[in-house]
Amino acid sequence: MANQPTITTNYAGEFANKYIAAAVLSANTIANNGVTVIPNVKFKTTIKKAVVSGLVTDATCDFTDAGVVTLSDKVLTVAEKQVNLQLCKTPFQQDWEAISMGYSAFDNMPAQFSDFLIGKILKDMALDTENFLWNATNGLGKLLKTDGATVIGTPLTITASNVIAEMRRVVDAIPAALYGTEDLRIFVSQNVVKAYVAALGGFSVAATSNAGVQGLGTQWYNGGELTFDGVKIFVANGLAANTMVAAQISNLFVGFGLADDQSLVQTIDMAPIDGSKNVRFVARFTRGLQVGIGADAVTYGIA
């Protein structure tokens, strides 16, 4: 049976052609290039790893083979996800959008509502993907931790008074070979970056006697790039509160099937199929995660 949308309104007059939905998180980790995206994965793909050591030795007159190259691989497997939603047109006939449905008994779903709902479905798919990246049973942080990442012990509830000390614990644990690499990031949750911005604005225990960056207090930050001890900060909306991950973008992988599957919602009018007044909204896509070398990462607060 189709869902019967509840329409509550006291509207009188011309429809303003606009629906409003509550703001939702987008898959910002992907949109802002925080991970390496592998497209067109039908079922599985292999990620090659190479660990090289001992290449440089004292020079001699002869060719002396030296160095160890260890090759291995990991498998990224994608799983299929779907959205199946069915709505009945009847409630819209009694609403102020009825005229947009046409005059036939086999009327159409209001175009403005259909466009709105498609947009909302796509946003919810993006939100679900962002949470999948970091909060799934085998999210990126957990995969790194399982694969040998340095784990910062005794994580705290992050506040403006302790955020700098706790972020420094993460930076201090970054392997020397990675520090300074171009794609190294400290991925942080929203509450961590808020605390960091507040601390730099002068509102921490250690900074109560000043007004922060350039004396601007809460006005100092305008949404630009943030760094900590030379490492760029990446706000990952899907990370749980009080968590951080230091890793290279090139060490984090997300795989999808066809890229278009992530932005395609099919609308199926069931009237010519089964004679009903139902409309179906359908989306299908695949996705999967994998990490390269866990030892090249640091986790903080990852359960």
Secondary structure, DSSP 8 states (H G I E B T S, - for coil): --B---------SS--S----------HHHHTT-SEEE---SSEEEEEEEEEE-------SS-----EEEEEEEEEE-EEEEEEEEEESHHHHTSTTGGGG-SSSS----HHHHHHHHHHHHHHHHHHHHHHHHHSTT-HHHHHHHTT-EEESS-----TTTHHHHHHHHHHHS-TTTTT-TTEEEEE-HHHHHHHHHHHTT-SGGGTTS-SGGG-GGGS--S---EETTEEEEE-TTS-TT-EEEEEGGGEEEEES-GGGGG--EEEE-HHHHS-SEEEEEEEEEEEEEES-GGG-EEES--
